[in-house]
Amino acid sequence: AIGATYTQLTTDDSTLVTGSVPHPLLFNAFRQTAPESLVLRHEKRVTHVQAGWIVPIADRIEMWLVGGLSFFHVTQGVIVDVDLSETGPPFTLVDVGAIRTQEHTATAVGVNAGIDVAYLITDQIGVGGFLRYADGSADLPTPGGDVSISLGGLQVGAGVRVRFRLRR
């Protein structure tokens, strides 16, 4: 059997920005910035293309053992610049001004494998659930260089199953 599925995940991740800034007059002395909290968006859209083997379990129950390719599209908020201001002398305090963010996108191709169990209401329509593991990684561009992020993971879901049979 062959099939395709689509998954989407959107989250808002809380990020804590901290830092240390060298002292302008004292060698090897650093001043800490006050922590600033902000929210960065993370969105992942994945199309899984799968081939599988159907194993009949009972009269209207079947199990699919599947595997295939996963096509990832990820959007991630990243910090691109931080404005700092200091007061002095004695230059002991550093304040964080504006924190600028951007959303960067990347695409990647990974793999998936899983199991799907369906109860067939009719010969073409059923309901079922699946357990799938997808794996991939993508490089997101940042001002400090590319950052590699892991994509995928364990997925569990349920839904309607629609079957099409090719007749000879």
C-alpha positions as CSV (number, residue, x, y, z in Angstrom):
1,A,0.0,0.0,0.0
2,I,1.1,3.6,-0.4
3,G,-0.2,6.7,1.4
4,A,0.6,10.2,2.5
5,T,-0.1,12.2,5.6
6,Y,0.3,15.8,6.7
7,T,1.1,17.1,10.2
8,Q,1.5,20.6,11.5
9,L,2.7,21.9,14.9
10,T,2.8,25.6,16.0
11,T,4.1,26.6,19.4
12,D,5.2,29.7,21.1
13,D,8.5,29.0,22.9
14,S,9.5,31.2,25.9
15,T,13.1,32.3,25.6
16,L,15.3,33.9,28.3
17,V,18.0,36.2,27.0
18,T,21.1,36.7,29.2
19,G,24.6,37.9,28.5
20,S,27.8,39.2,29.7
21,V,29.6,42.3,28.4
22,P,33.3,43.1,28.7
23,H,34.1,46.0,31.0
24,P,35.5,48.9,28.9
25,L,38.3,49.8,31.4
26,L,39.1,46.6,33.3
27,F,40.9,43.7,31.6
28,N,39.1,40.3,31.8
29,A,36.1,41.8,33.8
30,F,32.6,41.2,32.6
31,R,29.2,42.6,33.6
32,Q,26.0,40.6,33.5
33,T,22.9,41.8,31.7
34,A,19.5,41.5,33.5
35,P,17.6,38.5,32.1
36,E,14.9,39.4,29.5
37,S,12.1,37.1,28.6
38,L,10.5,36.9,25.1
39,V,8.4,34.5,23.1
40,L,9.6,33.0,19.8
41,R,7.3,31.2,17.4
42,H,8.1,27.7,16.1
43,E,6.1,26.1,13.3
44,K,6.7,22.7,11.7
45,R,4.8,21.4,8.6
46,V,5.6,17.9,7.5
47,T,4.3,15.7,4.6
48,H,5.0,12.0,5.1
49,V,5.0,9.8,2.0
50,Q,4.8,6.2,3.0
51,A,4.8,2.7,1.6
52,G,3.6,-0.2,3.7
53,W,2.5,-3.7,4.0
54,I,-1.1,-4.5,5.1
55,V,-1.5,-7.3,7.6
56,P,-5.1,-8.4,8.3
57,I,-5.8,-8.8,12.0
58,A,-9.5,-9.7,12.1
59,D,-12.5,-9.5,9.8
60,R,-12.6,-5.6,9.6
61,I,-9.4,-4.8,11.4
62,E,-6.0,-4.4,9.6
63,M,-2.6,-3.2,10.5
64,W,-0.2,-1.3,8.3
65,L,3.6,-1.5,8.7
66,V,4.8,1.7,7.0
67,G,8.0,3.6,6.2
68,G,9.0,6.3,3.9
69,L,10.2,9.9,3.4
70,S,9.3,13.0,5.5
71,F,9.4,16.4,3.9
72,F,9.9,19.1,6.6
73,H,9.3,22.8,6.4
74,V,10.2,24.6,9.6
75,T,9.8,28.3,10.6
76,Q,11.7,29.4,13.8
77,G,11.9,32.8,15.5
78,V,15.5,33.7,16.2
79,I,17.2,36.7,17.9
80,V,19.2,38.7,15.3
81,D,20.3,41.7,17.3
82,V,20.4,43.2,20.9
83,D,20.8,46.8,21.7
84,L,22.8,47.5,24.8
85,S,23.4,50.7,26.7
86,E,25.7,51.4,29.6
87,T,26.1,54.1,32.1
88,G,29.3,55.3,33.4
89,P,31.6,55.8,34.9
90,P,32.1,53.4,36.8
91,F,30.5,51.3,33.9
92,T,29.1,48.7,36.2
93,L,25.6,48.5,34.7
94,V,24.6,47.3,31.2
95,D,20.9,47.6,30.2
96,V,19.3,45.6,27.4
97,G,17.4,47.9,25.1
98,A,15.6,46.5,22.1
99,I,15.8,42.8,21.2
100,R,15.2,42.3,17.4
101,T,13.9,39.0,16.2
102,Q,13.2,37.5,12.8
103,E,11.6,34.3,11.6
104,H,13.8,32.0,9.5
105,T,12.7,29.0,7.5
106,A,14.3,25.9,6.3
107,T,13.4,22.7,4.5
108,A,14.7,19.2,5.0
109,V,14.1,15.6,3.9
110,G,14.0,12.9,6.6
111,V,12.7,9.4,7.1
112,N,9.7,7.9,9.0
113,A,8.5,4.5,10.1
114,G,5.4,3.4,12.0
115,I,2.4,1.3,12.5
116,D,-1.2,2.1,11.7
117,V,-4.3,0.1,12.9
118,A,-7.6,0.6,11.2
119,Y,-11.2,-0.6,11.7
120,L,-13.0,-0.7,8.3
121,I,-16.6,0.5,8.5
122,T,-17.1,-0.1,4.8
123,D,-14.6,-1.5,2.2
124,Q,-13.4,2.1,1.5
125,I,-14.0,4.0,4.8
126,G,-12.5,3.3,8.3
127,V,-11.2,4.8,11.5
128,G,-7.9,4.2,13.1
129,G,-4.8,5.3,14.9
130,F,-1.1,5.4,14.3
131,L,2.2,5.5,16.0
132,R,5.0,6.9,13.9
133,Y,8.6,8.1,14.4
134,A,10.0,10.7,12.0
135,D,13.6,11.9,11.9
136,G,15.3,14.8,10.2
137,S,17.4,17.9,10.8
138,A,17.7,21.3,9.2
139,D,20.2,24.2,9.3
140,L,18.7,27.6,10.1
141,P,20.7,30.7,9.2
142,T,21.5,33.1,12.0
143,P,23.8,36.1,12.3
144,G,26.3,34.0,14.1
145,G,26.2,31.1,11.6
146,D,23.9,28.3,10.8
147,V,22.3,26.5,13.7
148,S,21.3,22.8,13.2
149,I,17.9,21.8,14.7
150,S,16.5,18.3,15.1
151,L,13.1,17.8,13.5
152,G,10.6,15.0,13.9
153,G,10.1,12.7,16.9
154,L,7.4,10.3,18.0
155,Q,3.9,11.1,16.7
156,V,0.6,9.5,17.8
157,G,-2.7,10.2,16.1
158,A,-6.1,9.1,15.1
159,G,-8.5,9.8,12.2
160,V,-10.5,8.7,9.3
161,R,-9.1,6.2,6.8
162,V,-10.0,6.4,3.1
163,R,-8.9,3.5,0.9
164,F,-8.7,3.3,-2.9
165,R,-8.2,0.1,-4.6
166,L,-6.6,-0.1,-8.1
167,R,-8.4,-2.7,-10.2
168,R,-6.8,-4.6,-13.0
